[in-house]
Every structure is written in C-alpha cells, then in structure tokens.
Amino acid sequence: MADTDVLVIGGGPAGAAAAYWLARHGHAVTIVERKTFPREKTCGDGLTPRAVHQLNEMGLSEQLTKYHRYNGLRATGMGRELELEWPSHPVYPRYGYVVRRRELDQMVAENAQQQGATLLLGHEAVQPIVERGFVRGATVQTYGGETKDIYAKYVVVADGANSRFGRALGTFRTREWPYGTAIRTYWTTPRHAEPWIESALDVKDRNGNPMPGYGWIFPVGDGTVNIGVGLLSTFRDFKSVNTTHLLDAYAHQVAERWEIDPGNPERKPTSGRIPMGGSVGPKAGPSYLVVGDASGSVNPFNGEGIDYAYETARMAAQILHEALVTGDPTLLQGYTKMLDDEYGDYFKVARLFARVIGKPVLMRELTRAGMHSRTLMEWVLRIMANLLRPDELGPAELAYKAAAKIVKLAPNA
Ligand SMILES: Cc1cc2nc3c(=O)[nH]c(=O)nc-3n(C[C@H](O)[C@H](O)[C@H](O)COP(=O)(O)OP(=O)(O)OC[C@H]3O[C@@H](n4cnc5c(N)ncnc54)[C@H](O)[C@@H]3O)c2cc1C
C-alpha cells in the first residue's frame, strides 16, 4: 500500500514545482526536504524571464512584487558597458527578479503545500526502497535520528546537484561534457536597487591580469548585492583556480564602482558545482523521474538553473499525472524524449559554446566583438537566455538556427 501517489525527494525549486503541479492535478504528493525553511542555498539569486514565467504560472506573481524587479543585463568588458533590456517575447515577461533563495524556496514550497502537497521538513531520504527493480519510496530520517519508510507509486528525484539519492538509483554525469563551479556572497551598497543585473566578461586578478571565468553583480534590493564568479570546466587552469581568491579579486575590481567594502562581505563566500547541459542521466526509470540539477538541467550559456528546475518539474508532473490517471507506468519513458525535444539541440549548441569560450583567445575576441556592437549583444542575450521567438525569425533566431545546424552534425560532446 502506498502512503502517497508521488514522493518527491528535495524541496528546492524542482521538488516544490513538481509537487505543486501534481497537487494541482489532484494527486497525493509528499515532499521530503532534509533542511528546514528558511534555508540558504548558494546561488546568484537571479530569476530570468523564463523563471518568472513559471512562478507566475504557479500563481506567485503577486507575491513576487515585494522583491527586486530588474529590466535586463548590463554587460561589462574591455572598458565598456552595454545595458541590454530583456527582449520581447510572446510568452516570457520583459523583466526578472532577484530573490534570495532563502526566501524564494520557502515561498514556492509553501505554495505547493497550499495547493495540497504534504511538506515534511527536516526529513532526509537516506535510501531508496526498491522492490523487484521498482523504486517504491524512500527510507527517511528525521533530525532526531528516527527513520521511517514512505511508500509511493512514483518517486521524483529533485535532490540537487550532488544528488546522492539519484546516484543511489544509478544516475551519473557524462564526464566528458562541461560543468561549472561558482562562488558568491553579499555586500552592502547604496546601489542595491539598480534596475540591471551585471555580468563581467573580463575578470582580472589584483595585478590586472586576465583570469578565466566571468563575474556577476545582482542587486537584491534589500541593501545588498549578490556578487559571484563562475568558471567552466573547459577553462584553462580550471582545476587549479582558487575560486575564493577569484571572487576576492573581482570584488576589489568592482569595489569603487559598486561602492562596496571588498574586505567586508555580509558572510563568508560559499561555492557550488553546477552540472549542466542535461549531463546527468538516465532521467527516467520504471517508477521514477529525475528533475532540476539532479538531471543536469542547467543552461551552459549562463549557469541559470532555477527556470529549468521549474520547467523540468512541470514536465515530469505532467507525465506522472498521465501515468497515474491511465495506470500505465510505461508512460514515464516519454519524459526523456520530452526533455530532448525541448532542450536537446539548445543544450548541444550551448555545450559547444562552453568549449569555445574555454579558450582564452577566443573568449577575448568574442568579448571584444560583442562589446563593440549593441546589436550583436542583443542577439547574444536572446540566445544565451533561451528567449528565441518561436513566432518570428529575427537575426538571433537565424544565427541560432545556423549554429544548431552545424552542431547537429558534430559529435555529442
Ligand atoms: C554559485 C551558484 C550560483 C547560481 N546562480 C544562479 C542564478 O543566479 N540563477 C539561476 O537560475 N540559477 C543559478 N544557479 C543554479 C541554481 O542554483 C540551481 O540550478 C537550482 O538551485 C536547481 O534547483 P533544484 O531544485 O534542482 O536543486 P536545489 O536547489 O539544490 O534543491 C535541492 C533540495 O533538495 C534537498 N535535498 C538534497 N538531498 C536530499 C535528501 N536526500 N532528502 C531530502 N532532501 C534533500 C536540499 O536540501 C535542497 O533543498 C546557481 C548555482 C550556483 C552553485
């Protein structure tokens, strides 16, 4: 006997969204989240138009208005600045928000709860329950050390980048594909409510020497900015770069302009790994689906994963709904194709891009070309934020199509 129709492992963006949509379809769903809210999650806290769209779809547009809304991206590099508004799109809004994950994730999880999901905080799934090759739930441990078994018809694996639970079921990352690592913390500044998020394409060390990686400054609107740096595994010296030093160098680089005290952040910086480009699989088993970071669903162009967590979770919920209604578990196998149709080509192009910018000379040349042409950067933003229009073939769509055509012929790298 199942305790619930679907057991969701993890209450971050992916788990909370999966639970919301399943509850909305009328199913019994239980989320186990090992931490208690509010909890920290190392992140840039940037919500792009794709993420805002999903939050709106979950009925959170009103609640979002109390957070800092911004209009677009300011790209900096080669001594230049370009302010680029989010492009127009028939589906996605022309604005984003910056919301600390401490607040965002609690809001979205509680929204799932209000929709009817059961949210068990301080409950860690320590082991899958497997019967005759089918995952039937999880053994869960509470803070107090008690354990109990929760049985379910289906399981959603939403336990994030490290995904211990997913790995226990046999998921693995395609090692040859790029991944990322990033570090961030917060600084107080009078410029905390700027209408742009900022991204730097030329991070330097304290002596002004170029460093691999890119930097961001996301105004939180609460007296602070989230400042971080990201690195791709394709970058030169990736393994030997000390990200704490890199962030420190970047904070010093921007200190005067952003009016921060670089030596005095709000807290010690924390870092995290970012699986990307759909690099983790298999994404579906006979009775479980894998969503969000646990499936490597992060955009390799820019490291954004909150929107992909919401989107993959929603697709998984749709498939599980159909399986529950029809009583046909084989429908779960359609999830991998659904993801492939939605992101396959795009992630392939983005993975190739990640390889190209890993070469310092190419990165420099692309930055130079981009920073000298607003039009070019507008296309680049549209492509990198995955905001290509389905209804119109503009220059960005044409450029992307050409790249996708070439990449289709390339090996799956
Ligand atoms: C430094 C950094 C900056 C980033 N900046 C951005 C950004 O600005 N914008 C953006 O869109 N993306 C950003 N990302 C990516 C983004 O953080 C992730 O893509 C996103 O959090 C994925 O959501 P998720 O629900 O899959 O995983 P998570 O957010 O990691 O949630 C997983 C949840 O599962 C819980 N959990 C784990 N194991 C268990 C278990 N066994 N039992 C119960 N619960 C468990 C965890 O406590 C956690 O709450 C950034 C990532 C990093 C590292």
PDBQT file of the ligand as one rigid body, heavy atoms in Angstrom, charges set to zero:
ROOT
HETATM    1  C1  LIG A 501      27.019  29.781  -7.043  1.00  0.00    +0.000 C 
HETATM    2  C2  LIG A 501      25.801  29.456  -7.874  1.00  0.00    +0.000 A 
HETATM    3  C3  LIG A 501      25.079  30.490  -8.447  1.00  0.00    +0.000 A 
HETATM    4  C4  LIG A 501      23.930  30.224  -9.191  1.00  0.00    +0.000 A 
HETATM    5  N1  LIG A 501      23.213  31.288  -9.672  1.00  0.00    +0.000 NA
HETATM    6  C5  LIG A 501      22.048  31.066 -10.318  1.00  0.00    +0.000 A 
HETATM    7  C6  LIG A 501      21.223  32.158 -10.715  1.00  0.00    +0.000 A 
HETATM    8  O1  LIG A 501      21.516  33.327 -10.429  1.00  0.00    +0.000 OA
HETATM    9  N2  LIG A 501      20.080  31.882 -11.399  1.00  0.00    +0.000 N 
HETATM   10  C7  LIG A 501      19.708  30.612 -11.690  1.00  0.00    +0.000 A 
HETATM   11  O2  LIG A 501      18.661  30.424 -12.342  1.00  0.00    +0.000 OA
HETATM   12  N3  LIG A 501      20.448  29.550 -11.287  1.00  0.00    +0.000 NA
HETATM   13  C8  LIG A 501      21.591  29.739 -10.589  1.00  0.00    +0.000 A 
HETATM   14  N4  LIG A 501      22.335  28.671 -10.138  1.00  0.00    +0.000 N 
HETATM   15  C9  LIG A 501      21.801  27.303 -10.363  1.00  0.00    +0.000 C 
HETATM   16  C10 LIG A 501      20.658  27.011  -9.371  1.00  0.00    +0.000 C 
HETATM   17  O3  LIG A 501      21.076  27.266  -8.055  1.00  0.00    +0.000 OA
HETATM   18  C11 LIG A 501      20.188  25.549  -9.482  1.00  0.00    +0.000 C 
HETATM   19  O4  LIG A 501      20.038  25.224 -10.857  1.00  0.00    +0.000 OA
HETATM   20  C12 LIG A 501      18.855  25.320  -8.761  1.00  0.00    +0.000 C 
HETATM   21  O5  LIG A 501      19.003  25.503  -7.376  1.00  0.00    +0.000 OA
HETATM   22  C13 LIG A 501      18.325  23.898  -9.033  1.00  0.00    +0.000 C 
HETATM   23  O6  LIG A 501      17.208  23.601  -8.225  1.00  0.00    +0.000 OA
HETATM   24  P1  LIG A 501      16.953  22.110  -7.685  1.00  0.00    +0.000 P 
HETATM   25  O7  LIG A 501      15.641  22.121  -7.005  1.00  0.00    +0.000 OA
HETATM   26  O8  LIG A 501      17.181  21.132  -8.779  1.00  0.00    +0.000 OA
HETATM   27  O9  LIG A 501      18.124  21.838  -6.639  1.00  0.00    +0.000 OA
HETATM   28  P2  LIG A 501      18.416  22.559  -5.231  1.00  0.00    +0.000 P 
HETATM   29  O10 LIG A 501      18.078  23.987  -5.293  1.00  0.00    +0.000 OA
HETATM   30  O11 LIG A 501      19.807  22.183  -4.864  1.00  0.00    +0.000 OA
HETATM   31  O12 LIG A 501      17.402  21.861  -4.236  1.00  0.00    +0.000 OA
HETATM   32  C14 LIG A 501      17.587  20.532  -3.808  1.00  0.00    +0.000 C 
HETATM   33  C15 LIG A 501      16.931  20.384  -2.442  1.00  0.00    +0.000 C 
HETATM   34  O13 LIG A 501      16.950  19.002  -2.078  1.00  0.00    +0.000 OA
HETATM   35  C16 LIG A 501      17.283  18.879  -0.707  1.00  0.00    +0.000 C 
HETATM   36  N5  LIG A 501      17.867  17.540  -0.551  1.00  0.00    +0.000 N 
HETATM   37  C17 LIG A 501      19.029  17.071  -1.050  1.00  0.00    +0.000 A 
HETATM   38  N6  LIG A 501      19.183  15.760  -0.750  1.00  0.00    +0.000 NA
HETATM   39  C18 LIG A 501      18.077  15.401  -0.054  1.00  0.00    +0.000 A 
HETATM   40  C19 LIG A 501      17.649  14.163   0.529  1.00  0.00    +0.000 A 
HETATM   41  N7  LIG A 501      18.385  13.054   0.432  1.00  0.00    +0.000 N 
HETATM   42  N8  LIG A 501      16.470  14.141   1.189  1.00  0.00    +0.000 NA
HETATM   43  C20 LIG A 501      15.702  15.262   1.289  1.00  0.00    +0.000 A 
HETATM   44  N9  LIG A 501      16.070  16.457   0.757  1.00  0.00    +0.000 NA
HETATM   45  C21 LIG A 501      17.234  16.521   0.093  1.00  0.00    +0.000 A 
HETATM   46  C22 LIG A 501      18.278  20.026  -0.466  1.00  0.00    +0.000 C 
HETATM   47  O14 LIG A 501      18.335  20.372   0.894  1.00  0.00    +0.000 OA
HETATM   48  C23 LIG A 501      17.656  21.128  -1.336  1.00  0.00    +0.000 C 
HETATM   49  O15 LIG A 501      16.739  21.916  -0.623  1.00  0.00    +0.000 OA
HETATM   50  C24 LIG A 501      23.493  28.890  -9.402  1.00  0.00    +0.000 A 
HETATM   51  C25 LIG A 501      24.239  27.834  -8.826  1.00  0.00    +0.000 A 
HETATM   52  C26 LIG A 501      25.365  28.102  -8.069  1.00  0.00    +0.000 A 
HETATM   53  C27 LIG A 501      26.137  26.971  -7.442  1.00  0.00    +0.000 C 
ENDROOT
TORSDOF 0
